[in-house]
Amino acid sequence: MKTDYTIIQADWSSEQADIKLVRETVFMQEQNVSAELEWDGLDDKAIHLLARDDFGKAIGTARLLPDGHIGRLAVLKPWRSKGIGKALLTRLLGVAKKNKLNKVDLNAQSQAVGFYEKLGFTANGEEFLDANILHQHMEKIISE
């Protein structure tokens, strides 16, 4: 099966412009998340993945914090429903396992809970508002 994108583990210091472009487009422009909430000061501590199209243009991103928290999973609108989000998340789960994390967690936008459930995440607790968007905390145990 041919894919028209690649996923790399990105270096924040050298590739933050591309990561920021995707996140600003998805979270700040489409979803009206404020810059203060989006730029939480944790990016320099995170492992970042970056999806690029065949022309090298950034089209998706996600991050994993040292404590196992997955976040900032974003795919540009023209590239959604093409498996990129699933590929980014699956790759992050592999990184978590390689880093010997036994559990990961995330705060899923409520409309995306089904997406995460298909990848083995389970809901934990009540829904809550974050950036005026309903979210659900979810967890996944990383098996040996």
trRosetta pair geometry for C-beta under 8 A, 3 or more apart (Angstrom, degrees):
i j d omega theta_ij theta_ji phi_ij phi_ji
3 6 7.6 126 106 -72 119 50
3 83 7.9 -99 -119 81 111 126
4 53 6.1 4 140 -154 89 80
4 54 5.2 -61 -168 -30 79 111
5 51 5.1 22 168 180 129 102
5 52 6.3 164 -156 82 79 36
5 53 5.4 -49 -98 -102 82 45
5 54 7.2 -93 -79 -40 39 63
5 59 6.1 -93 -120 54 132 138
5 60 7.6 46 -180 21 151 116
5 79 7.3 74 -63 -149 148 131
5 82 7.8 102 3 117 132 129
5 84 6.1 3 74 -103 161 112
6 51 7.1 168 84 -149 35 59
6 52 5.7 -15 58 58 84 88
7 49 5.6 6 -175 -179 105 111
7 50 7.1 160 -151 80 59 37
7 51 4.9 -28 -94 -94 79 74
7 52 7.9 163 -88 16 32 68
7 60 7.8 -43 -103 81 97 111
7 87 5.9 -169 -33 136 146 113
7 88 6.3 -172 -125 -92 139 66
7 91 5.6 -152 125 -31 147 167
8 49 7.1 163 82 -154 37 64
8 50 5.6 -19 60 61 85 88
8 52 7.2 6 6 3 107 111
9 47 6.5 -37 -153 -176 107 97
9 48 7.1 120 -167 80 58 54
9 49 6.0 -46 -104 -99 51 67
9 95 7.2 133 -101 -97 122 134
10 14 8.0 -143 -180 74 81 83
10 15 4.2 -101 -171 76 113 150
10 18 7.5 -132 -141 75 149 118
10 19 6.4 166 108 -61 156 117
10 48 4.4 -54 65 101 101 107
10 49 6.5 126 4 -143 94 14
10 50 3.9 62 -48 -8 135 119
10 61 7.6 -40 18 -128 147 103
11 14 4.6 32 90 34 115 101
11 15 5.6 111 63 7 62 103
11 48 7.8 -158 -51 53 3 113
12 15 6.8 -79 -115 57 16 78
12 16 5.3 44 -178 -70 63 99
12 19 7.2 -43 -125 19 66 157
12 43 5.4 153 -142 150 138 94
12 44 5.6 -168 105 -107 153 49
12 46 7.0 104 -66 65 136 82
12 48 5.6 121 -72 -1 83 136
13 16 6.8 -8 -121 -20 11 112
13 44 7.6 56 -64 -124 82 91
15 18 5.2 -43 -177 39 82 112
15 19 6.0 84 126 -22 86 101
15 48 7.3 -166 84 98 117 138
15 50 6.0 -97 152 -35 142 161
16 19 5.3 -57 -142 43 40 112
16 20 5.7 43 158 -24 73 107
16 43 7.0 89 -121 144 113 142
17 20 5.8 -55 -145 38 25 111
17 21 6.5 34 153 -28 60 104
18 21 5.6 -46 -148 26 32 116
18 22 7.0 28 156 -14 62 101
18 50 6.1 58 111 -151 123 140
18 52 7.8 -18 -179 -88 146 102
18 58 3.7 154 -176 -50 102 146
18 61 7.9 150 124 -69 82 129
19 22 6.2 -59 -159 36 32 106
19 23 6.3 18 153 -8 67 113
19 43 7.6 145 117 -153 146 132
19 48 5.8 -33 -104 -170 146 146
19 50 6.1 -93 -79 -93 85 112
19 58 7.0 -128 -65 -155 33 151
19 61 4.9 117 -136 -126 78 160
20 23 5.8 -64 -142 47 32 105
20 24 5.7 31 162 -20 71 111
21 24 6.1 -55 -139 38 22 108
21 25 6.4 22 159 -19 59 109
21 58 5.7 115 70 72 120 134
22 25 5.9 -60 -152 35 26 110
22 26 6.3 7 162 -4 65 112
22 50 7.9 173 0 -136 148 84
22 58 5.3 -109 -44 138 111 113
22 59 7.0 91 -105 160 121 9
22 60 6.3 145 -152 -115 149 15
22 61 4.7 140 78 3 147 114
22 74 5.2 147 145 101 100 117
22 75 7.7 -23 -166 -114 119 21
22 76 6.1 -99 -132 -52 85 91
23 26 6.1 -61 -137 46 29 99
23 27 5.3 -10 -179 17 70 118
23 28 7.3 63 134 -7 69 98
23 38 6.2 142 150 -170 116 121
23 61 6.4 -61 -49 64 91 134
23 72 5.9 -19 -108 -164 125 107
23 74 5.4 144 -97 29 58 158
24 27 7.0 -57 -109 55 17 84
24 28 4.6 -29 -153 35 58 127
24 29 6.4 58 148 -17 67 99
24 38 7.4 99 -91 156 59 163
25 28 7.5 27 -15 51 10 84
25 29 5.3 -33 -148 34 36 128
25 30 6.8 38 149 -16 57 103
25 74 7.8 141 70 159 85 132
25 76 6.0 6 105 -111 145 89
26 29 7.4 48 2 50 9 87
26 30 5.4 -35 -155 30 36 127
26 31 6.8 15 149 -1 59 111
26 74 3.9 178 51 -159 159 121
26 75 7.3 93 -88 51 144 29
26 76 6.8 -120 -61 -93 101 46
26 77 7.8 166 -100 -43 82 75
27 30 7.2 0 -47 52 8 89
27 31 5.2 -48 -150 50 40 119
27 33 4.2 -36 164 35 93 135
27 38 5.4 139 110 -106 138 119
27 72 7.7 -53 -43 -134 145 75
27 74 6.3 -81 -34 -93 93 141
27 131 7.8 -20 -171 158 101 168
28 31 7.4 0 -35 57 9 76
28 32 7.3 35 -168 -124 37 16
28 33 5.4 -82 -86 65 51 79
28 34 7.5 57 -123 -139 89 8
28 35 6.5 35 -114 -74 132 66
28 38 5.8 -45 -63 -41 101 157
29 32 7.9 -5 174 -67 10 46
30 77 7.3 155 -90 -56 145 115
31 131 7.2 54 136 129 112 129
31 133 6.4 -5 -175 -66 120 142
32 131 7.8 163 97 166 69 101
32 132 7.3 -30 94 63 111 129
33 37 5.4 -109 -180 81 94 121
33 38 5.2 109 121 -60 117 100
33 131 4.4 -6 -118 -163 89 147
33 133 7.7 -42 -77 -8 98 128
34 37 4.8 90 62 10 85 98
34 38 6.9 -158 93 -5 42 89
34 131 7.0 -157 15 -130 77 98
35 38 5.7 -59 -138 41 32 109
35 39 5.8 -3 174 11 72 112
36 39 7.1 -63 -127 52 17 84
37 40 7.1 -3 -179 -69 37 92
37 130 7.8 151 -166 169 135 84
37 131 5.1 154 132 -86 164 108
39 43 7.5 -46 -144 -13 68 125
40 43 7.7 126 58 -28 74 80
41 44 7.9 -38 178 19 52 99
42 45 5.4 -65 -168 45 65 109
42 46 5.9 69 137 -38 86 109
42 65 6.0 -24 168 -107 130 118
43 46 5.5 -58 -143 27 37 116
43 48 7.3 26 -161 -64 87 124
43 63 6.9 -94 -123 -115 70 162
45 65 6.5 34 107 -142 104 80
45 66 6.1 -69 159 -14 105 110
46 63 4.1 20 161 -178 143 120
46 64 6.2 146 -164 69 87 39
46 65 5.2 -51 -102 -89 90 57
46 66 7.8 -124 -99 -26 46 67
47 63 6.6 151 76 -158 47 67
47 64 4.6 -13 57 58 101 98
47 92 7.7 150 96 -131 112 84
47 95 5.7 -166 120 163 153 147
47 99 7.9 -151 -23 -45 152 148
48 61 6.5 -15 -170 -165 99 105
48 62 7.5 159 -153 84 56 40
48 63 4.9 -26 -99 -100 68 89
49 61 6.4 163 86 -152 62 53
49 62 5.1 1 51 56 107 85
49 63 7.4 -167 17 -81 70 40
49 88 5.3 163 98 -147 137 87
49 91 5.7 117 -116 98 155 129
49 92 6.1 -112 -11 -66 136 90
49 95 7.8 -152 -57 -21 113 147
50 58 5.9 -56 -170 -128 108 100
50 60 7.4 149 -162 86 41 56
50 61 5.3 -7 -106 -102 63 88
51 58 7.3 101 77 -159 54 57
51 59 5.1 -67 105 70 99 86
51 60 3.6 15 39 55 125 100
51 61 6.9 -138 17 -62 78 44
51 75 7.2 1 51 -114 143 89
51 79 7.7 166 113 153 134 154
51 84 5.2 86 -167 -161 174 115
51 87 7.2 94 -95 89 129 119
51 88 6.2 -82 -40 -72 118 108
52 55 8.0 -129 165 70 94 48
52 56 5.3 -12 177 -150 132 33
52 57 6.2 146 -157 68 79 32
52 58 5.8 -45 -98 -92 77 43
52 59 6.4 129 -126 10 24 91
53 56 7.2 -43 68 24 67 18
53 57 4.9 -1 34 54 108 91
53 59 5.2 84 -40 -31 90 135
53 79 7.5 -131 -74 -92 105 132
58 61 7.0 7 -175 -49 112 107
59 75 6.6 19 145 -155 78 73
59 76 5.0 -93 -155 24 65 115
59 78 8.0 -82 -144 72 112 90
59 79 4.6 87 174 -30 122 166
59 84 6.7 -84 115 -147 109 163
60 73 8.0 3 -175 -171 97 65
60 74 6.4 -173 -146 97 61 53
60 75 4.0 -6 -104 -106 109 75
60 76 6.7 -116 -64 3 65 74
60 79 6.4 -122 -46 105 107 141
60 84 4.7 173 -28 152 163 127
60 85 6.9 -137 -149 -74 140 56
60 88 5.7 -127 139 -54 124 140
61 72 6.6 -34 113 133 100 99
61 73 7.5 -160 98 -132 51 34
61 74 5.7 2 54 55 82 90
61 88 7.3 126 171 -138 11 145
62 70 6.7 -1 175 -171 111 95
62 71 7.5 163 -162 90 72 26
62 72 6.2 153 -138 90 41 71
62 73 4.1 14 -105 -100 104 73
62 74 7.4 167 -73 17 63 57
62 88 4.3 128 0 159 131 122
62 89 6.6 -166 -123 -74 173 57
62 92 5.6 -85 115 -51 130 139
63 70 7.3 161 87 -153 48 51
63 71 5.8 -24 65 69 92 72
63 72 4.8 24 18 53 106 120
63 92 7.9 94 139 -116 8 132
64 68 7.3 -24 -169 -139 95 28
64 69 7.4 153 -156 79 50 43
64 70 5.6 -21 -101 -100 72 70
64 92 5.1 163 -55 -159 119 106
64 95 5.8 177 22 96 159 128
64 96 6.1 -144 -150 -69 146 90
64 104 7.4 -56 -135 -131 106 124
65 68 7.1 -34 76 39 78 21
65 69 4.4 3 40 56 120 92
65 70 7.8 -143 13 -68 78 25
65 71 7.2 22 -20 18 106 109
68 96 6.2 76 -130 -140 80 119
68 101 4.5 154 -95 -162 107 138
68 103 5.8 65 165 94 160 62
68 104 4.5 -141 178 -109 93 56
68 105 6.2 68 118 14 99 76
69 104 7.3 154 -94 -164 17 72
69 105 5.7 -31 -108 72 66 84
69 106 6.6 127 -166 -90 64 53
70 73 7.0 23 154 -41 101 112
70 89 7.2 67 180 -131 151 82
70 92 5.7 100 -121 139 119 147
70 96 7.8 -59 -64 -59 106 134
70 104 5.5 43 -23 172 109 120
70 105 7.1 -174 21 86 81 31
70 106 4.3 -42 70 -77 92 114
71 106 6.1 169 -74 -136 63 90
71 107 6.9 18 -104 36 104 87
73 85 6.1 80 165 -145 117 91
73 88 6.1 151 -138 105 98 133
73 89 6.4 15 -119 -71 145 94
73 106 7.8 11 -6 -153 122 146
75 79 5.2 -119 172 93 102 104
75 80 5.2 133 102 -85 119 71
75 84 4.9 130 -121 90 135 123
75 85 5.2 -95 -21 -60 135 89
75 88 7.6 -163 -67 -3 103 141
76 79 5.1 64 68 21 82 109
76 80 7.6 -136 94 -35 37 82
77 80 5.9 -37 -149 -4 35 116
79 82 5.6 -81 -176 30 62 132
79 84 5.5 13 149 2 111 153
80 84 7.5 -95 -106 42 35 111
80 85 7.3 25 -132 -24 72 118
83 86 5.1 -58 -158 47 62 115
83 87 5.6 66 143 -27 84 104
84 87 5.5 -55 -144 38 32 112
84 88 6.3 34 156 -20 66 104
85 88 5.8 -53 -147 35 29 110
85 89 6.3 23 157 -13 64 109
85 115 6.8 -19 121 -177 137 139
86 89 5.9 -60 -146 41 29 108
86 90 6.0 30 157 -20 66 109
86 115 7.7 -129 -76 -171 84 97
86 119 6.8 -177 -136 -74 82 126
87 90 5.8 -52 -140 38 28 111
87 91 6.2 28 158 -18 62 108
88 91 5.9 -60 -151 38 27 110
88 92 6.4 26 153 -19 64 107
89 92 5.6 -53 -147 36 33 111
89 93 6.5 38 152 -22 64 101
89 116 7.8 -145 -151 -111 158 73
89 119 5.9 -1 122 -165 135 173
90 93 5.7 -51 -152 31 32 114
90 94 6.8 35 148 -18 62 102
90 119 7.0 -129 -74 -139 77 125
91 94 5.5 -52 -156 33 36 115
91 95 6.6 38 147 -20 66 102
92 95 5.4 -49 -148 35 39 114
92 96 6.3 43 151 -22 67 101
92 104 7.7 122 132 -146 103 162
93 96 5.5 -49 -148 33 34 115
93 97 6.5 34 152 -18 64 103
93 104 6.8 -122 -111 12 71 154
93 119 7.6 -155 -43 168 147 118
93 140 7.3 -45 -116 103 115 145
93 142 6.9 175 -167 -110 85 102
94 97 5.7 -53 -148 36 32 110
94 98 6.3 33 153 -19 65 106
95 98 5.6 -54 -147 38 31 113
95 99 6.2 21 155 -10 65 111
96 99 5.8 -65 -148 46 28 104
96 101 4.3 -67 -176 53 87 126
96 104 5.0 -44 -134 -64 165 125
96 142 5.7 -147 117 -82 112 149
97 100 7.6 39 178 -75 34 25
97 101 7.0 -83 -75 52 27 77
97 142 5.0 -169 -88 -176 81 129
101 104 6.2 70 126 -66 135 81
101 142 5.8 87 98 13 76 151
102 141 6.7 -15 158 -157 75 75
102 142 5.5 -145 -154 53 29 96
103 139 6.1 -7 -175 -171 109 107
103 140 7.0 162 -155 84 63 44
103 141 5.5 -34 -100 -109 82 54
103 142 6.3 -145 -74 4 25 86
104 139 7.1 161 87 -154 45 59
104 140 5.3 -7 59 58 90 93
104 142 6.4 74 -12 -47 94 107
105 124 7.7 -55 -134 36 114 140
105 137 6.7 -1 -178 -174 114 90
105 138 6.6 165 -155 88 67 47
105 139 4.6 -26 -100 -100 88 75
105 140 7.6 174 -84 19 43 65
106 116 7.0 -146 69 -124 129 145
106 121 7.1 -45 40 -131 108 150
106 137 7.7 168 90 -151 37 51
106 138 5.5 -15 63 62 81 94
107 130 6.3 41 149 8 143 160
107 135 4.6 18 170 174 97 136
107 136 7.3 159 -160 73 57 31
107 137 5.6 -30 -103 -96 72 61
107 138 7.6 156 -101 18 22 77
108 112 5.0 -134 -176 85 102 98
108 113 5.3 127 111 -88 140 59
108 115 7.6 179 -150 62 130 98
108 116 5.0 -104 -88 -10 148 148
108 121 7.4 130 -40 117 137 152
108 135 6.3 149 77 -158 39 75
108 136 5.2 -23 64 62 95 86
108 137 7.9 153 19 -107 77 10
108 138 5.2 26 -7 0 117 128
109 112 4.8 67 65 13 85 110
109 133 5.6 -40 -126 152 102 123
109 134 7.0 86 -165 82 63 61
109 135 5.9 -56 -102 -101 38 71
110 113 5.8 -13 -160 -28 44 111
110 127 5.7 22 -89 -131 126 126
110 133 7.8 -166 11 158 90 77
110 134 4.0 -16 -5 112 133 107
110 135 6.3 -135 -40 -100 77 15
110 136 5.4 98 -99 -21 70 103
111 134 7.9 101 -22 72 76 103
112 115 4.7 -39 -173 30 78 124
112 116 6.4 71 134 -17 86 98
113 116 6.0 -63 -155 41 35 105
113 117 6.1 38 151 -24 71 107
113 123 6.4 10 -152 -75 123 114
113 136 5.2 21 -92 47 117 146
113 138 7.1 163 -134 -65 79 135
114 117 5.5 -51 -141 34 33 115
114 118 6.6 40 158 -24 64 100
115 118 6.1 -57 -162 27 27 112
115 119 7.3 5 148 -2 59 108
116 119 5.8 -68 -156 45 40 103
116 121 4.0 -35 157 48 100 138
116 138 5.3 78 133 117 147 170
117 120 7.7 124 -172 -11 33 7
117 121 6.0 -90 -83 67 37 77
117 122 7.3 70 -117 -95 79 43
117 123 7.7 -23 -80 -31 104 88
117 138 7.9 -116 -67 -138 65 140
119 140 7.4 -44 118 -92 85 152
120 140 5.1 80 111 -134 95 119
121 138 4.1 46 163 159 121 125
121 139 6.5 150 -153 71 80 21
121 140 4.6 -69 -95 -57 66 104
122 138 6.3 162 77 -154 28 82
122 139 6.1 -29 59 61 80 75
122 140 7.2 134 9 -84 73 59
123 136 5.2 -41 -130 167 105 125
123 137 7.2 99 -161 78 60 55
123 138 5.5 -46 -96 -97 44 83
124 137 4.9 -65 72 104 90 100
124 138 6.3 146 11 -112 89 27
124 139 5.3 35 -21 -2 139 108
125 128 7.8 -9 126 -23 118 111
125 136 7.8 168 77 -161 80 65
125 137 5.0 27 47 45 120 122
127 134 5.3 4 176 -170 124 101
127 135 6.6 153 -159 76 72 38
127 136 5.3 -43 -102 -82 75 79
128 134 7.5 145 77 -150 24 57
128 135 5.6 -31 68 64 74 91
128 136 7.9 140 21 -88 71 34
128 137 7.6 30 18 -27 115 94
129 132 6.2 2 -172 -114 112 26
129 133 7.0 132 -152 58 65 30
129 134 6.3 -43 -94 -92 62 49
129 135 7.2 122 -128 14 14 89
130 133 6.1 -38 72 62 67 82
130 135 4.8 4 19 -5 113 140
